[in-house]
Amino acid sequence: MTTKKTNLSEYNPDMIPSGKDLRIGIVVSEWNSTITNSLLEGAYSTLIKHGVADENITVEHVPGSFELPTGAKFMFKYGKYDAVICLGCVIQGETRHFDFICDAVANAIAQLAMDENRPVIFGVLTTNDMQQAIDRSGGKHGNKGVEAAITALKMADMRLRMKKSIAK
């Protein structure tokens, strides 16, 4: 859980590997688009800042967070990506729908990463209310999209380093 002192956008840029030769996919939920567009902006600008070429970033939109794993699966099946970032926002309502969606999406993203043997990044906000979503999509707690992009860069780099070490 994010604490009051945590800023999702704070990191040491010297500790981030270059994305110069990486191809990154981003799947973004259209639901809660004010929030998810801010997450996308944070992720995209962070990838560019760390050397990923504009032409090596592909953005696709899906209707809701539940469709993020399927969108990521399509990206791996029909494209050559080193990592795929899933960006969404699920806000608690009056029913258990929130619990089912969050659980299904988290589990499907984790399973897809295992099946594909490539990083699939969980950049989905699961908040109690809209204010918490705003605070974590560019507000007082930073931007989860930035954090997701950094995670994608680190995990893609790790995968490539592991592949090279095995090839030796």
C-alpha positions as a Markdown table, in Angstrom:
| # | Residue | x | y | z |
|---|---|---|---|---|
| 1 | Met | 0.0 | 0.0 | 0.0 |
| 2 | Thr | 1.3 | 3.5 | -0.9 |
| 3 | Thr | 2.1 | 5.6 | 2.2 |
| 4 | Lys | 1.6 | 9.3 | 2.5 |
| 5 | Lys | 5.4 | 9.8 | 2.0 |
| 6 | Thr | 5.7 | 7.6 | -1.1 |
| 7 | Asn | 6.0 | 9.2 | -4.5 |
| 8 | Leu | 5.6 | 6.7 | -7.4 |
| 9 | Ser | 7.6 | 9.0 | -9.7 |
| 10 | Glu | 10.7 | 9.2 | -7.6 |
| 11 | Tyr | 13.7 | 7.0 | -8.6 |
| 12 | Asn | 17.4 | 7.3 | -9.2 |
| 13 | Pro | 17.8 | 7.8 | -13.0 |
| 14 | Asp | 21.4 | 6.5 | -12.7 |
| 15 | Met | 20.0 | 3.0 | -11.7 |
| 16 | Ile | 17.8 | 2.7 | -14.8 |
| 17 | Pro | 19.1 | 0.7 | -17.8 |
| 18 | Ser | 18.9 | 2.3 | -21.2 |
| 19 | Gly | 15.9 | 1.4 | -23.3 |
| 20 | Lys | 17.8 | 2.2 | -26.5 |
| 21 | Asp | 17.3 | -1.1 | -28.3 |
| 22 | Leu | 14.0 | -2.1 | -26.6 |
| 23 | Arg | 10.5 | -2.5 | -28.1 |
| 24 | Ile | 7.8 | -1.8 | -25.5 |
| 25 | Gly | 4.1 | -2.3 | -25.8 |
| 26 | Ile | 1.6 | -0.3 | -23.7 |
| 27 | Val | -2.0 | -1.5 | -23.3 |
| 28 | Val | -4.3 | 1.1 | -21.8 |
| 29 | Ser | -7.8 | 0.8 | -20.5 |
| 30 | Glu | -10.4 | 3.3 | -21.8 |
| 31 | Trp | -12.4 | 3.0 | -18.6 |
| 32 | Asn | -11.6 | 5.9 | -16.2 |
| 33 | Ser | -9.8 | 7.5 | -19.2 |
| 34 | Thr | -8.9 | 10.7 | -17.3 |
| 35 | Ile | -6.8 | 8.6 | -15.0 |
| 36 | Thr | -5.5 | 6.1 | -17.6 |
| 37 | Asn | -4.4 | 8.8 | -20.0 |
| 38 | Ser | -2.3 | 10.4 | -17.2 |
| 39 | Leu | -0.8 | 7.0 | -16.5 |
| 40 | Leu | 0.0 | 6.6 | -20.2 |
| 41 | Glu | 1.6 | 10.1 | -20.4 |
| 42 | Gly | 3.8 | 9.2 | -17.4 |
| 43 | Ala | 4.8 | 5.8 | -18.8 |
| 44 | Tyr | 5.4 | 7.1 | -22.4 |
| 45 | Ser | 7.5 | 10.1 | -21.4 |
| 46 | Thr | 9.6 | 7.9 | -19.0 |
| 47 | Leu | 10.4 | 5.4 | -21.7 |
| 48 | Ile | 11.4 | 8.2 | -24.1 |
| 49 | Lys | 13.5 | 9.8 | -21.3 |
| 50 | His | 15.4 | 6.5 | -20.9 |
| 51 | Gly | 16.2 | 6.0 | -24.6 |
| 52 | Val | 13.3 | 4.0 | -26.0 |
| 53 | Ala | 12.7 | 5.3 | -29.5 |
| 54 | Asp | 9.3 | 6.7 | -30.3 |
| 55 | Glu | 8.9 | 4.2 | -33.1 |
| 56 | Asn | 9.6 | 1.3 | -30.7 |
| 57 | Ile | 6.7 | 2.1 | -28.4 |
| 58 | Thr | 3.3 | 0.8 | -29.5 |
| 59 | Val | 0.1 | 2.0 | -27.6 |
| 60 | Glu | -3.1 | 0.0 | -27.9 |
| 61 | His | -6.4 | 0.8 | -26.1 |
| 62 | Val | -8.8 | -1.8 | -24.7 |
| 63 | Pro | -12.3 | -1.1 | -23.2 |
| 64 | Gly | -11.5 | -1.8 | -19.6 |
| 65 | Ser | -9.0 | -3.2 | -17.1 |
| 66 | Phe | -10.4 | -6.7 | -17.5 |
| 67 | Glu | -9.3 | -6.7 | -21.1 |
| 68 | Leu | -5.7 | -5.6 | -20.4 |
| 69 | Pro | -4.3 | -9.2 | -20.2 |
| 70 | Thr | -5.9 | -10.1 | -23.6 |
| 71 | Gly | -4.6 | -6.9 | -25.1 |
| 72 | Ala | -1.1 | -7.8 | -23.8 |
| 73 | Lys | -1.4 | -11.3 | -25.1 |
| 74 | Phe | -2.3 | -10.0 | -28.6 |
| 75 | Met | 0.8 | -7.7 | -28.5 |
| 76 | Phe | 3.1 | -10.6 | -27.8 |
| 77 | Lys | 1.4 | -12.8 | -30.4 |
| 78 | Tyr | 1.4 | -10.3 | -33.2 |
| 79 | Gly | 4.4 | -8.2 | -32.4 |
| 80 | Lys | 7.9 | -8.4 | -31.1 |
| 81 | Tyr | 8.0 | -6.7 | -27.7 |
| 82 | Asp | 10.6 | -6.9 | -24.9 |
| 83 | Ala | 7.9 | -6.0 | -22.4 |
| 84 | Val | 4.3 | -4.9 | -22.3 |
| 85 | Ile | 3.0 | -2.4 | -19.7 |
| 86 | Cys | -0.7 | -2.7 | -18.7 |
| 87 | Leu | -2.3 | 0.5 | -17.5 |
| 88 | Gly | -5.7 | 0.7 | -15.9 |
| 89 | Cys | -7.7 | 2.0 | -13.0 |
| 90 | Val | -10.4 | 0.2 | -11.0 |
| 91 | Ile | -12.2 | 2.2 | -8.4 |
| 92 | Gln | -14.1 | 0.6 | -5.5 |
| 93 | Gly | -17.8 | 0.8 | -5.9 |
| 94 | Glu | -20.8 | -0.4 | -3.9 |
| 95 | Thr | -20.6 | -4.0 | -5.1 |
| 96 | Arg | -18.0 | -6.8 | -5.1 |
| 97 | His | -17.3 | -6.2 | -8.8 |
| 98 | Phe | -14.1 | -4.4 | -7.8 |
| 99 | Asp | -12.8 | -7.5 | -6.1 |
| 100 | Phe | -13.5 | -9.8 | -9.0 |
| 101 | Ile | -12.0 | -7.4 | -11.6 |
| 102 | Cys | -8.8 | -6.6 | -9.6 |
| 103 | Asp | -8.2 | -10.3 | -8.7 |
| 104 | Ala | -8.8 | -11.5 | -12.3 |
| 105 | Val | -6.6 | -8.8 | -13.9 |
| 106 | Ala | -3.7 | -9.3 | -11.4 |
| 107 | Asn | -3.7 | -13.0 | -11.8 |
| 108 | Ala | -4.1 | -13.0 | -15.6 |
| 109 | Ile | -1.2 | -10.5 | -16.0 |
| 110 | Ala | 1.0 | -12.6 | -13.7 |
| 111 | Gln | 0.1 | -15.8 | -15.6 |
| 112 | Leu | 0.8 | -14.1 | -19.0 |
| 113 | Ala | 4.2 | -13.0 | -17.9 |
| 114 | Met | 5.0 | -16.7 | -16.9 |
| 115 | Asp | 3.6 | -18.1 | -20.1 |
| 116 | Glu | 5.4 | -15.6 | -22.4 |
| 117 | Asn | 8.6 | -15.5 | -20.4 |
| 118 | Arg | 8.6 | -11.8 | -20.9 |
| 119 | Pro | 7.8 | -8.9 | -18.6 |
| 120 | Val | 4.1 | -7.9 | -18.4 |
| 121 | Ile | 3.9 | -5.0 | -16.0 |
| 122 | Phe | 1.0 | -4.4 | -13.7 |
| 123 | Gly | 0.3 | -0.7 | -13.9 |
| 124 | Val | -3.2 | -0.9 | -12.7 |
| 125 | Leu | -4.5 | 1.4 | -9.9 |
| 126 | Thr | -6.9 | -0.3 | -7.5 |
| 127 | Thr | -8.2 | 2.6 | -5.4 |
| 128 | Asn | -11.0 | 3.2 | -2.9 |
| 129 | Asp | -12.1 | 6.4 | -4.6 |
| 130 | Met | -11.4 | 8.8 | -7.5 |
| 131 | Gln | -9.2 | 11.1 | -5.3 |
| 132 | Gln | -6.8 | 8.2 | -4.6 |
| 133 | Ala | -6.7 | 7.6 | -8.4 |
| 134 | Ile | -5.9 | 11.2 | -9.1 |
| 135 | Asp | -3.2 | 11.3 | -6.4 |
| 136 | Arg | -1.5 | 8.3 | -8.0 |
| 137 | Ser | -1.8 | 9.3 | -11.7 |
| 138 | Gly | 0.2 | 12.5 | -11.5 |
| 139 | Gly | -1.0 | 14.0 | -8.2 |
| 140 | Lys | 0.6 | 14.1 | -4.8 |
| 141 | His | 1.8 | 10.5 | -4.9 |
| 142 | Gly | 3.3 | 10.8 | -8.3 |
| 143 | Asn | 2.4 | 8.7 | -11.3 |
| 144 | Lys | 2.1 | 4.9 | -11.4 |
| 145 | Gly | 2.7 | 5.1 | -15.1 |
| 146 | Val | 6.3 | 6.3 | -14.4 |
| 147 | Glu | 6.8 | 3.4 | -12.0 |
| 148 | Ala | 5.4 | 0.9 | -14.5 |
| 149 | Ala | 7.8 | 2.2 | -17.2 |
| 150 | Ile | 10.8 | 1.9 | -14.9 |
| 151 | Thr | 9.8 | -1.6 | -14.0 |
| 152 | Ala | 9.5 | -2.5 | -17.7 |
| 153 | Leu | 13.0 | -1.2 | -18.4 |
| 154 | Lys | 14.5 | -3.0 | -15.5 |
| 155 | Met | 12.8 | -6.3 | -16.2 |
| 156 | Ala | 13.4 | -6.3 | -20.0 |
| 157 | Asp | 17.1 | -5.5 | -19.3 |
| 158 | Met | 17.3 | -8.4 | -16.8 |
| 159 | Arg | 15.8 | -10.8 | -19.3 |
| 160 | Leu | 18.2 | -9.8 | -22.0 |
| 161 | Arg | 21.2 | -10.0 | -19.7 |
| 162 | Met | 20.1 | -13.5 | -18.6 |
| 163 | Lys | 19.7 | -14.7 | -22.2 |
| 164 | Lys | 23.2 | -13.4 | -23.0 |
| 165 | Ser | 24.8 | -15.1 | -20.1 |
| 166 | Ile | 23.2 | -18.4 | -21.0 |
| 167 | Ala | 24.3 | -18.1 | -24.6 |
| 168 | Lys | 28.0 | -17.8 | -23.5 |
